[in-house]
């Protein structure tokens, strides 16, 4: 019996819930994300707003310029989670093999007539929840997802196994999930513009263009995807980021960077991970965004070690006179504590991990902010964050003599073991 994979995606989910709960908003452009006078971004928007060029992750101020008559609403996460649970329960009635991948989408595996199952699900969601859901049907996850994207909004598209390669061939390389804009541009410069051309390309040419991903991307361009449904994908990275109320210069973002590293380190240890790569993300005042990464000689998860790498990347790659509106830090190349690992050669290799675990115990007992990196108390940190709105904070880059002395010490640098005292009590 034929087994099918279904990719179900609720259309413009947050905005659709708002329009369902408030019928007077139906047919009107709705943008969910908060106050357009703030420096937040669009969480999602209705298709009426998309017609004006508004997109998810766009700054709210830009969305207001594009669609000034839109209704701007705050994000109601608890409400969206409640509706999502209703939809997932409907999907579970159709198949025991359901894999939610976000609050508004999931994969299912069904036996028999996949198109009939998709129709039943779309009708049930519309009838019981009052929302539109697009469904893509295919022999595997990749094809189902691409079919779902092509069928939006409020559609259904099925691609049979025997028609996969013919259906994929004319599509642009940008349509392949996991193939980013930079890679697509590289392929186009080499004369490879469609998935059919990628599938038929000389493997040696692709190896020069795509390095270690050549074989994988060529196989996916032919419709290959062995990933089962129902098995969550392994965590590839964890990240934290913060948008400032007013622009800051790099010297003034160190307290925020320290807090982000504390939050990231806590999450890594909670889930049993250590990172072999740290990435710094910054967005300049002109909205240009850059990321810079560093591979590590050994896996780390201590807050101070994460901060030391992030601070080094900031100093090396971000000009001191540039104004920043966002900073973030990510941990990638994750190694789980249950994975096979090389044994430590020296007892001191585990010192930072033991220190971090001790800090976690203190925080569990006395509160999350009971103990932290000293850099958190530099100017611009707790109690000194710039207010939201307005133009650049022209005092952000200034340092008092006291701040200069604190910044010069190893504790302010958040050094790890052997680099001073990175911890202080609040």
C-alpha positions in Angstrom: 0.0 0.0 0.0 1.3 3.4 -1.0 2.5 5.6 1.9 2.3 9.3 1.6 3.8 12.3 3.5 1.6 15.3 4.0 3.0 18.7 4.9 0.2 20.8 6.6 0.7 24.6 7.0 -1.8 27.0 8.5 -1.9 30.1 6.3 -0.8 33.4 7.9 -1.5 31.7 11.2 -1.3 34.5 13.8 -3.1 37.0 11.5 -5.7 34.4 10.6 -6.5 33.7 14.3 -6.9 37.4 14.9 -9.3 37.7 11.9 -11.2 34.7 13.1 -11.6 36.0 16.7 -12.5 39.5 15.4 -14.7 39.2 12.3 -14.5 43.0 11.7 -10.9 42.4 10.6 -11.7 40.0 7.9 -10.6 41.3 4.5 -8.5 44.0 6.1 -4.7 44.1 6.2 -3.6 42.8 9.6 0.0 42.9 10.9 0.9 41.0 14.1 4.0 42.2 15.9 3.2 45.1 18.2 3.3 48.8 18.1 4.5 50.1 14.7 6.3 52.9 16.6 8.6 50.4 18.3 11.7 48.7 16.8 10.1 45.3 16.6 9.5 43.2 13.5 6.5 41.7 11.8 5.7 38.3 13.3 3.2 37.5 10.5 0.7 39.4 8.4 -2.5 38.7 6.5 -2.5 38.2 2.7 -4.2 41.6 2.4 -1.1 43.1 4.0 1.3 41.0 1.9 -0.3 42.6 -1.2 1.4 45.8 -0.2 4.8 44.1 0.2 4.7 43.5 3.9 6.6 40.3 5.0 7.5 38.5 8.1 10.6 39.7 9.9 10.3 43.1 8.3 10.7 46.1 10.7 7.3 47.3 11.9 8.2 50.9 11.0 8.8 49.8 7.4 5.6 47.8 7.3 3.7 50.9 8.4 5.2 52.9 5.6 4.2 50.2 3.1 0.7 49.8 4.5 -0.3 52.7 6.7 -3.9 51.7 6.9 -3.1 48.3 8.3 -4.3 47.1 11.7 -1.3 46.5 14.0 -1.8 44.0 16.8 0.3 42.5 19.6 1.4 38.9 19.6 -0.9 36.7 21.7 1.3 33.6 22.1 -1.0 31.8 24.5 -4.0 32.2 22.2 -2.0 30.9 19.2 -0.7 28.0 21.2 -4.3 27.0 22.2 -5.5 27.1 18.6 -2.4 25.2 17.5 -3.2 22.4 19.9 -6.7 22.1 18.4 -5.3 21.7 14.9 -2.7 19.2 16.0 -5.4 17.1 17.6 -7.3 17.0 14.3 -4.1 15.9 12.5 -3.6 13.1 15.1 -7.1 11.7 14.3 -6.0 11.1 10.7 -2.7 9.4 11.5 -0.7 8.2 14.5 2.5 9.4 12.8 2.5 13.2 13.3 5.5 15.4 13.6 4.9 19.1 14.5 7.7 21.2 13.3 6.4 24.6 14.5 3.3 26.1 16.0 1.6 26.2 12.6 2.9 23.3 10.6 3.4 19.6 10.8 4.2 16.5 8.8 2.0 13.4 8.7 2.5 9.9 7.2 -0.6 8.3 5.9 -1.4 5.0 4.1 -3.7 4.7 1.1 -5.1 7.7 -0.6 -3.0 10.7 0.5 -5.1 13.2 -1.5 -8.3 12.1 0.2 -6.6 12.4 3.6 -5.5 15.9 2.8 -9.0 16.9 1.8 -10.5 15.5 5.0 -7.9 17.4 7.1 -8.5 20.7 5.3 -12.2 20.4 5.7 -12.0 19.4 9.4 -9.7 22.3 10.2 -11.9 24.8 8.4 -15.1 23.4 10.0 -13.9 22.9 13.6 -11.3 25.7 13.9 -12.3 28.1 11.3 -8.9 28.4 9.6 -7.5 27.8 6.2 -4.7 25.2 5.9 -2.6 24.4 2.8 -1.4 20.8 2.3 1.3 19.4 0.1 1.3 15.6 -0.6 4.3 13.7 -1.8 6.3 10.5 -1.4 8.7 12.1 1.1 9.1 15.2 3.3 11.0 17.3 0.7 8.5 16.9 -2.0 5.5 17.4 0.4 7.0 20.7 1.7 7.8 22.1 -1.7 4.3 21.1 -2.9 2.8 22.9 0.1 4.8 26.1 -0.6 3.6 26.0 -4.2 -0.1 25.5 -3.3 -0.3 28.5 -0.9 -2.6 30.0 0.1 -5.4 27.7 1.0 -4.6 25.0 -1.5 -3.7 21.3 -2.0 -1.1 19.9 -4.3 -0.1 16.3 -4.7 3.0 15.0 -6.5 3.1 11.2 -7.3 6.4 9.3 -7.0 6.6 8.8 -10.7 6.3 12.5 -11.5 8.7 13.9 -8.9 11.7 14.6 -11.1 9.6 16.0 -14.0 7.9 18.3 -11.5 11.1 19.4 -9.9 13.1 20.0 -13.0 11.8 23.4 -14.1 11.8 24.9 -10.7 14.5 27.5 -9.8 17.3 26.4 -7.5 16.1 28.9 -4.9 13.0 26.7 -4.4 15.0 23.8 -2.9 14.7 23.9 0.9 18.1 24.2 2.6 19.8 25.9 -0.4 20.4 29.5 0.6 20.6 32.7 -1.4 24.4 32.7 -1.6 24.6 29.1 -2.8 21.9 29.8 -5.4 23.8 32.8 -6.7 27.0 30.7 -7.0 25.1 28.1 -9.0 23.5 30.7 -11.3 26.9 32.2 -12.0 28.0 28.7 -13.2 24.9 28.5 -15.4 22.8 26.2 -13.1 19.5 28.0 -12.7 17.0 25.2 -12.3 16.7 22.0 -10.2 16.8 20.0 -13.4 20.1 21.5 -14.3 21.4 20.9 -10.8 20.3 17.2 -10.9 22.1 16.7 -14.3 25.3 18.7 -13.5 28.7 17.2 -13.5 29.5 16.0 -10.0 33.1 17.4 -10.3 31.8 20.8 -11.2 29.4 20.7 -8.2 32.2 19.6 -5.9 34.1 22.8 -6.8 31.1 25.0 -6.3 29.4 23.4 -3.2 32.3 21.5 -1.5 31.0 19.0 1.0 27.3 19.6 0.2 27.5 18.8 -3.5 26.3 15.2 -3.4 23.5 16.0 -0.9 22.1 19.0 -2.8 22.2 17.1 -6.2 20.4 14.2 -4.7 17.7 16.5 -3.2 17.3 18.2 -6.6 16.3 14.7 -7.9 13.7 14.4 -5.1 15.7 12.3 -2.6 14.9 12.6 1.1 15.2 9.6 3.4 14.2 11.4 6.6 11.4 9.6 8.4 8.3 11.4 9.7 7.8 11.3 13.4 11.4 11.5 14.4 12.4 15.1 15.4 15.4 16.4 13.7 18.5 16.8 15.9 19.1 20.2 17.3 21.7 21.9 15.1 22.1 25.2 16.9 20.9 27.4 19.7 20.8 31.2 19.6 19.9 34.3 21.5 19.6 37.9 20.2 18.4 41.3 21.3 17.1 44.4 19.4 18.0 47.6 21.2 15.5 50.4 21.8 18.1 52.8 20.5 21.2 52.2 18.4 24.4 51.5 20.4 28.1 51.4 19.5 30.0 48.1 20.1 31.6 49.1 23.4 28.1 49.6 24.8 26.7 46.2 23.8 29.0 44.2 26.0 26.6 44.0 28.9 23.9 42.7 26.6 26.3 40.3 24.9 27.2 38.9 28.4 23.5 38.4 29.2 22.9 36.6 25.9 25.9 34.3 26.6 24.5 33.5 30.1 21.1 32.6 28.6 22.7 30.6 25.8 25.0 28.8 28.2 22.1 27.9 30.5 20.1 26.5 27.6 23.1 24.4 26.3 23.6 22.9 29.8 19.9 22.2 30.3 19.8 20.2 27.2 23.1 18.5 27.6 24.9 20.2 24.8 28.3 21.8 24.2 29.2 23.9 21.2 32.2 23.5 18.8 31.3 26.8 17.0 30.3 30.2 18.2 28.7 32.8 15.8 28.2 36.5 16.5 25.4 38.3 14.7 25.1 42.1 14.5 22.7 44.3 12.6 23.9 47.9 11.8 21.7 51.0 12.0 21.2 50.8 8.2 19.8 47.2 8.6 22.8 45.5 7.1 23.3 42.2 9.0 26.5 40.3 9.3 27.5 37.0 11.0 31.0 36.0 12.0 31.9 32.5 13.3 34.8 30.8 15.0 35.4 27.1 15.2 36.6 26.0 18.6 39.4 23.5 19.5 37.2 21.8 22.0 33.4 21.8 22.9 32.3 24.5 25.4 29.1 25.4 27.2 30.3 27.8 30.0 29.0 31.3 29.9 32.4 32.9 30.3 33.9 30.9 27.5 31.0 31.7 25.2 31.3 35.4 26.0 35.1 35.4 25.5 34.7 34.1 22.0 31.7 36.4 21.2 33.6 39.4 22.5 36.7 38.6 20.4 34.5 38.3 17.3 32.9 41.7 18.1 36.3 43.4 18.5 37.8 41.8 15.4 34.9 42.2 12.9 32.8 45.2 14.0 34.2 48.7 13.7 34.2 50.6 17.0 32.4 53.6 15.4 29.5 51.7 13.8 26.0 52.0 15.4 24.2 48.7 16.1 20.5 48.0 16.4 20.8 44.2 17.2 23.3 41.8 18.6 23.0 38.0 18.8 25.1 35.0 19.6 24.6 31.4 18.4 26.2 28.0 19.4 26.5 25.4 16.6 28.3 22.1 16.0 26.5 20.8 19.1 27.8 17.7 20.9 25.4 16.0 23.3 26.7 14.6 26.5 25.4 11.1 25.5 27.3 11.1 22.2 30.7 9.3 22.0 33.4 11.8 22.9 37.2 11.9 23.2 38.3 11.7 26.8 39.9 14.7 28.4 43.7 14.5 28.5 44.1 16.8 31.5 42.0 17.2 34.7 41.8 21.0 34.1 39.8 20.4 30.8 36.6 19.9 32.8 37.1 22.8 35.2 35.0 25.3 33.3 32.1 22.8 33.0 32.2 22.1 36.8 32.2 25.9 37.5 29.2 26.4 35.1 27.2 23.6 36.8 27.9 25.1 40.2 26.7 28.5 38.9 23.5 26.8 37.7 22.9 25.3 41.2 23.3 28.8 42.7 20.8 30.3 40.2 18.3 27.6 40.8 18.4 28.3 44.5 18.7 32.1 44.6 17.3 33.2 41.2 18.6 33.5 37.6 20.3 36.8 38.2 22.0 35.8 41.5 25.3 35.1 39.8 26.6 36.3 36.4 29.4 37.6 34.2 30.9 40.8 35.5 30.6 42.4 32.1 26.8 42.5 32.7 27.4 45.4 35.0 29.3 47.6 32.5 27.6 50.8 31.4 24.6 50.0 29.2 23.7 46.9 31.1 21.0 46.3 33.8 19.2 49.5 34.5 21.1 51.4 31.8 19.4 50.0 28.7 18.5 52.7 26.3 14.7 53.5 26.1 12.7 52.2 23.1 12.2 54.5 20.1 14.0 57.6 19.0 17.2 57.9 17.1 20.8 56.7 17.9 21.8 56.9 21.5 24.7 59.3 21.3 25.9 58.5 24.8 26.1 54.7 24.2 29.7 54.7 23.3 31.0 56.9 26.2 32.7 55.3 29.2 33.3 56.8 32.6 36.7 56.5 34.2 35.3 53.8 36.5 34.0 51.9 33.5 37.4 52.1 31.9 39.0 50.5 34.9 36.4 47.8 35.0 36.7 47.1 31.3 40.4 46.7 31.6 40.2 43.9 34.2 40.0 40.2 33.2 36.7 39.9 35.0 35.0 42.4 32.7 36.2 40.3 29.8 34.3 37.3 31.1 37.5 35.1 31.0 37.2 31.4 31.5 39.3 29.3 33.8 42.7 30.8 34.3 41.7 34.2 33.0 40.7 36.0 36.2 37.4 35.9 38.0 34.5 36.0 35.5 31.7 35.7 38.1 30.3 38.2 40.5 27.3 38.4 42.8 24.5 40.9 42.1 
